[in-house]
Amino acid sequence: MGMNQFPGTIMKYRFFYPYILIFLCVSVGSLLVAGCTISPKAPPITPQTALRKVSFFRIPAFMDDMAYDGLEHCISKSISYLMRVPSDRIFQFGEDSFNADHMIKSLEHFLNFIQTNPSKRKLKKFIRSNYQIYESVGLNKTGKVLFTGYYEPLLHGRLNRSDEYRFPVYGRPNDLLTIDLSLFSSRWQGEKIIARYSDQTVTPYHDRREIENENVLAGKARAIAWVNDPIDLFFLQIQGSGKIYLDNGHAIHVHYHTSNGRAYRSIGKLLIDEGKIPRSEMSMQAIRMYLHAHPEEVQTILNYNPSYIFFKTEDDGPIGYIGEKLTPGRSIAVDWRIFPLAALAFIETKKPLITADGRIHQWNDFSRFVVSQDTGGAIRGSGRADLFWGNGTYAEIAAGHLQHHGNLYFLILKKEIK
């Protein structure tokens, strides 16, 4: 990124080295006396540095709180995805790389074993003998990962607008451009921007305020459906997919198609910063309660997040980033730029126990096998992971409140295993 330009500059003035060194020593000393410190900027996390090998003595217990329920289905979805990609596609596990063929072999080997319903002792012995284990370096290389949750929201809507159902679930606009920057320079490999073309100029696409307040999508985007609550629509965009029950008795699955390219901004953080919801009480449910109690503030608060999501319909859902249906409790979203997708993983964090009236009674430790099958706009870096809970009351409560730290591991079959 051209961050370190000083060596080249100093080389041009090597005659002044002694004076420069004296100046730096005096300056740094003054700063330290004044209580200041100079800390170099940490290098960015890459696929090669996001995971580190776990030593034999630090291997986790590998207890699965769901007794493998749903795991076979989830693994089969990753295998289905991997069968579609080139066999030589590379998946990075820290400093080690494996191709798609090896990924399939790894998943099938694990699947065949858990179908025997092994004991905890046999499972741990099997993994130690057959698999290499990696852990996320986590937040600031502490090894700790912040886990949040997401779910499949259920909305009510219509195919045609009415006085009650007047909030559109938009499909992709016909004037939205996706520009692959790598076509212009190799240094932008993998980078894309979303924009629009106006007056012979490429400009950023409309933000949320323009879309919702200025009718800028008229004639440019089709409404897949119309819903009756702008807050429900907002959280549908946050979750990325959902199911809309129509007034004709049918239901449609809507799934993330693209975005307006604007950076995501958290309205939860806004409400905390403005003192409207205490940090200790922050949850999706708390945001909903505040918005419903203050309808005059709804649009202003929602517009704080300029990001806007456009949808497409699917025959089933919800569909993850790898193009396969997600499995409740088993599919996780990670940063696809640094972690391998479709890979077997293992998590240790907390889950809520709820009362009959929907309140959280307590948080319990749990661990289980999961598979990395999705990603998300807010899931960035080695210290974040998002667990898909499914749909229904428990899923919504768990997804709305989960903000706990834990551990994230990835497993891959050793190369020497035949």
C-alpha positions in Angstrom: 0.0 0.0 0.0 3.0 2.3 0.0 2.8 2.9 3.7 6.5 2.9 4.4 8.1 5.7 2.3 10.7 6.9 4.9 13.6 4.5 4.0 13.8 5.8 0.5 13.7 9.4 1.7 16.4 8.9 4.3 18.7 7.2 1.8 18.8 10.4 -0.2 20.1 12.3 2.8 22.5 9.7 4.3 25.0 12.5 4.9 22.7 13.8 7.7 22.3 10.4 9.4 24.0 11.4 12.7 21.9 14.5 13.1 18.7 12.7 12.2 19.4 10.1 14.8 20.1 12.7 17.5 16.9 14.5 16.6 14.8 11.3 16.7 16.2 10.3 20.1 15.5 13.7 21.6 12.0 13.8 20.0 11.1 10.4 21.1 12.4 11.0 24.6 10.4 14.2 24.9 7.3 12.3 23.8 7.8 9.6 26.3 8.3 12.1 29.1 5.1 13.8 28.1 3.3 10.5 28.4 3.0 9.9 24.7 4.0 6.7 22.8 4.8 6.0 19.2 3.3 2.7 18.0 3.8 1.4 14.5 0.7 0.5 12.6 0.0 -3.2 12.6 0.2 -4.9 9.2 -3.2 -5.9 7.7 -4.5 -9.4 8.3 -4.2 -11.6 5.2 -5.3 -15.1 4.4 -1.7 -16.2 5.3 -1.9 -14.5 8.7 -5.5 -14.9 9.7 -5.1 -18.5 10.9 -2.3 -20.1 12.9 -1.7 -23.8 13.6 -2.8 -25.2 17.0 -0.3 -27.3 18.8 -1.1 -30.8 19.9 -1.4 -29.8 23.5 -3.9 -26.9 22.8 -6.5 -28.9 20.8 -10.0 -28.2 22.0 -12.3 -30.8 23.5 -14.5 -31.0 20.4 -17.8 -31.4 22.2 -20.8 -30.8 20.0 -23.9 -29.5 21.9 -26.2 -30.5 19.0 -25.0 -34.1 19.0 -24.1 -33.8 15.3 -27.8 -32.9 14.4 -27.8 -31.0 11.1 -24.1 -31.4 10.6 -24.4 -34.0 7.8 -26.8 -31.8 5.9 -24.5 -28.7 6.3 -21.4 -30.6 5.2 -23.2 -32.0 2.2 -24.0 -28.4 1.1 -20.3 -27.5 1.2 -19.4 -30.6 -0.8 -22.1 -29.6 -3.4 -20.5 -26.2 -3.7 -17.0 -27.6 -4.0 -18.0 -30.0 -6.7 -19.0 -26.9 -8.8 -15.7 -25.0 -8.5 -12.5 -25.9 -10.4 -10.7 -28.8 -8.7 -7.5 -26.8 -8.5 -9.0 -23.8 -6.8 -6.9 -22.9 -3.8 -8.3 -22.5 -0.2 -5.9 -20.8 2.2 -5.6 -22.0 5.8 -3.0 -19.6 7.2 0.3 -20.4 5.6 -0.9 -23.6 4.1 -3.0 -24.0 1.0 -5.3 -26.8 -0.2 -7.2 -27.3 -3.5 -10.9 -28.0 -3.9 -10.3 -31.7 -4.4 -8.6 -31.9 -1.0 -11.4 -29.9 0.6 -14.0 -32.4 -0.7 -11.9 -35.3 0.6 -11.5 -33.6 4.0 -15.2 -33.1 4.4 -16.2 -36.6 3.2 -13.6 -38.2 5.5 -15.1 -36.3 8.5 -18.7 -37.0 7.4 -18.1 -40.7 7.1 -16.6 -40.8 10.6 -19.4 -38.9 12.4 -22.0 -41.1 10.8 -20.7 -43.8 13.2 -21.9 -41.6 16.1 -18.5 -41.7 17.8 -17.9 -41.1 21.5 -16.1 -37.9 22.6 -12.9 -39.8 23.2 -12.9 -41.5 19.7 -13.8 -38.2 18.0 -10.9 -36.3 19.6 -8.5 -39.2 18.8 -9.8 -39.3 15.2 -9.3 -35.5 14.7 -5.8 -35.5 16.3 -4.7 -38.3 14.0 -6.3 -37.1 10.8 -6.7 -33.3 10.8 -4.6 -30.2 11.1 -6.3 -27.6 13.3 -6.0 -23.8 12.9 -7.3 -21.1 15.1 -8.2 -17.5 14.2 -5.7 -15.0 15.4 -8.8 -13.1 16.6 -9.1 -9.5 17.7 -5.7 -7.8 17.8 -4.1 -11.3 17.6 -5.6 -12.2 21.0 -7.2 -15.4 19.6 -10.6 -14.1 20.7 -13.4 -13.7 18.2 -16.6 -11.7 18.7 -19.6 -13.9 17.8 -22.9 -12.4 16.7 -25.9 -14.0 15.2 -28.3 -13.7 12.3 -31.6 -15.3 11.4 -34.2 -15.6 8.7 -36.8 -12.8 9.3 -40.4 -13.5 8.4 -42.4 -10.6 7.0 -45.9 -9.9 5.7 -46.4 -8.4 2.3 -48.2 -8.0 -1.0 -47.2 -8.1 -4.7 -48.9 -4.8 -5.3 -48.7 -1.6 -3.3 -51.6 -0.5 -1.0 -52.1 2.1 1.7 -51.0 -0.4 4.3 -48.2 -2.2 2.3 -46.3 0.7 0.8 -42.6 -0.1 1.6 -40.9 -1.7 -1.4 -38.5 -4.6 -1.4 -36.4 -3.6 -4.4 -34.7 -5.8 -7.0 -31.4 -4.7 -8.6 -31.8 -1.3 -10.3 -31.1 -1.2 -14.0 -28.7 1.7 -13.7 -26.5 0.2 -11.0 -23.0 -0.6 -12.3 -20.5 -3.1 -10.8 -16.9 -2.2 -11.9 -14.1 -4.7 -11.6 -11.1 -2.5 -10.8 -8.6 -5.3 -11.5 -9.4 -4.8 -15.2 -7.6 -1.4 -14.8 -4.6 -2.4 -12.7 -3.3 -5.7 -11.1 -2.8 -3.8 -7.8 -6.6 -3.7 -7.4 -7.0 -7.4 -7.8 -10.3 -8.5 -6.2 -11.5 -5.0 -5.7 -14.9 -3.8 -7.1 -16.9 -0.6 -6.8 -20.6 -0.1 -7.2 -21.6 3.1 -9.0 -24.0 4.7 -11.6 -23.3 6.6 -14.8 -24.7 10.1 -15.0 -23.7 13.0 -17.3 -20.8 11.0 -18.7 -19.4 10.6 -15.2 -19.2 7.5 -12.9 -20.5 8.5 -9.5 -21.4 6.6 -6.3 -24.8 5.0 -6.2 -27.7 6.6 -4.4 -27.6 6.3 -0.6 -30.4 5.2 1.7 -31.8 8.7 2.2 -32.0 9.4 -1.5 -33.6 6.0 -2.2 -36.2 6.2 0.5 -36.9 10.0 0.5 -36.4 11.2 -3.1 -37.9 8.4 -5.2 -34.7 8.1 -7.2 -35.5 4.5 -8.2 -38.7 5.3 -10.0 -38.6 3.4 -13.4 -35.2 1.9 -12.5 -35.9 -0.8 -10.0 -38.8 -3.3 -9.7 -40.4 -3.9 -6.3 -40.4 -7.6 -5.7 -43.0 -7.1 -3.0 -44.4 -4.5 -0.7 -44.3 -4.8 3.1 -46.1 -2.9 5.9 -43.3 -2.0 8.2 -40.1 0.0 7.3 -38.3 -1.3 10.4 -39.0 -4.9 9.3 -37.6 -4.0 5.9 -34.5 -2.4 7.4 -33.7 -5.6 9.4 -34.4 -7.7 6.4 -31.6 -5.8 4.7 -29.4 -6.3 7.7 -30.0 -10.1 7.7 -29.6 -10.3 3.9 -32.4 -12.8 3.3 -35.8 -13.7 4.5 -39.3 -15.0 3.8 -42.3 -12.8 2.9 -45.7 -14.2 3.5 -48.1 -12.8 0.9 -51.8 -12.0 1.3 -52.7 -14.6 -1.4 -51.5 -17.4 0.9 -48.1 -17.9 -0.9 -44.7 -17.1 0.4 -41.6 -15.9 -1.4 -37.9 -16.3 -0.4 -35.9 -13.1 -1.0 -32.1 -13.1 -1.0 -29.3 -10.6 -1.2 -28.6 -9.7 -4.8 -26.3 -6.6 -4.5 -25.9 -3.4 -2.5 -25.6 0.3 -3.3 -21.9 0.0 -2.4 -22.1 2.4 0.5 -20.3 1.5 3.7 -22.4 0.0 6.5 -22.9 2.2 9.5 -24.4 0.7 12.7 -27.6 2.4 14.0 -27.0 0.5 17.2 -23.8 2.4 17.8 -25.5 5.6 16.9 -28.2 5.0 19.6 -25.5 4.1 22.1 -23.4 7.2 21.3 -26.5 9.5 21.6 -27.4 8.0 25.0 -30.7 6.6 23.8 -29.9 2.9 24.6 -27.3 1.9 27.2 -24.5 -0.2 25.8 -25.3 -3.0 28.3 -28.9 -3.2 27.0 -28.1 -3.0 23.2 -29.7 -5.7 21.0 -31.8 -5.9 17.9 -34.9 -6.1 20.1 -33.9 -3.0 22.0 -33.4 -1.1 18.7 -36.9 -2.2 17.5 -38.5 -1.1 20.7 -36.9 2.3 20.6 -37.9 2.9 16.9 -41.5 1.8 17.5 -41.7 4.1 20.5 -40.2 7.1 18.6 -41.8 7.0 15.1 -40.8 10.6 14.5 -37.1 9.5 14.6 -37.3 6.4 12.5 -36.3 7.8 9.1 -33.5 9.9 10.5 -32.0 6.9 12.4 -32.4 4.5 9.5 -30.8 7.0 7.1 -27.7 7.0 9.4 -26.9 3.7 7.6 -26.3 4.8 4.0 -26.0 1.1 2.8 -29.0 -0.3 1.0 -29.6 -3.9 -0.1 -31.3 -5.1 -3.3 -32.9 -8.5 -3.4 -33.7 -11.4 -5.8 -36.2 -14.2 -5.3 -35.1 -17.8 -4.7 -37.0 -21.1 -4.8 -35.8 -21.9 -1.3 -33.7 -20.2 1.3 -32.0 -18.7 2.9 -29.0 -19.0 0.6 -25.4 -18.4 1.7 -22.5 -16.8 -0.1 -21.5 -20.1 -1.6 -24.9 -20.5 -3.2 -26.2 -23.2 -0.9 -29.0 -23.2 1.6 -27.9 -22.4 5.1 -28.3 -24.8 8.0 -29.6 -23.4 11.3 -27.1 -23.6 14.1 -24.4 -24.9 11.7 -23.7 -22.3 9.0 -21.5 -19.4 9.9 -20.6 -16.2 8.1 -16.9 -15.1 8.1 -14.8 -12.7 6.2 -14.4 -14.5 2.8 -11.3 -12.4 2.0 -9.2 -14.0 4.7 -10.9 -17.3 5.8 -11.6 -20.4 3.6 -15.2 -20.8 2.6 -17.1 -24.1 2.6 -14.6 -25.3 5.3 -15.2 -27.3 8.4 -14.9 -25.2 11.6 -15.4 -25.5 15.3 -16.7 -22.7 17.6 -16.7 -22.1 21.4 -18.9 -19.2 22.6 -22.2 -18.7 24.5 -25.9 -19.3 23.8 -29.0 -18.0 25.6 -31.5 -20.0 27.6 -34.9 -18.3 27.3 -38.0 -18.4 29.5 -41.5 -19.3 28.2 -42.3 -15.6 27.8 -39.2 -15.0 25.6 -36.8 -13.5 28.1 -33.2 -14.5 28.4 -32.7 -16.4 31.6 -29.0 -16.9 31.3 -26.1 -17.5 28.9 -24.4 -20.9 28.8 -21.1 -21.9 27.3 -21.4 -24.2 24.2 -19.3 -25.6 21.4 -20.1 -27.2 18.1 -18.9 -28.0 14.6 -20.0 -25.5 12.0 -19.2 -24.8 8.3 -18.1 -21.4 6.8 -20.8 -20.9 4.1 -21.7 -17.2 4.2 -20.3 -13.7 4.6 -21.7 -10.3 5.6 -21.0 -6.6 5.1 -20.3 -6.1 8.9 -18.3 -9.4 9.2 -14.8 -8.1 8.6 -11.5 -9.2 9.9 -10.1 -12.2 11.9 -12.0 -11.2 15.0 -15.6 -11.6 13.7 -18.0 -14.5 13.0 -21.8 -14.6 12.6 -23.8 -17.7 13.5 -27.0 -18.5 11.5 -29.8 -19.5 14.0 -32.6 -20.2 11.6 -36.1 -18.7 12.0 -38.7 -18.5 14.8 -38.8 -16.9 18.2 -35.6 -18.5 19.7 -33.6 -17.7 16.5 -34.6 -14.1 16.6 -33.8 -13.7 20.3 -30.5 -15.5 20.0 -29.5 -13.6 16.9 -30.5 -10.3 18.3 -28.6 -10.6 21.6 -25.5 -12.7 20.8 -22.5 -10.5 21.3 -20.0 -12.8 23.0 -16.4 -13.6 22.6 -15.1 -17.1 21.9 -12.8 -19.2 19.8 -12.9 -20.1 16.1 -11.0 -23.1 14.7 -10.8 -24.5 11.2 -10.0 -28.2 10.4 -8.5 -29.7 7.3 -7.5 -33.2 6.5 -3.7 -33.7 6.7 -2.1 -34.0 3.3 -0.5 -37.3 4.1 -3.8 -39.0 4.9 -4.9 -41.2 2.0 
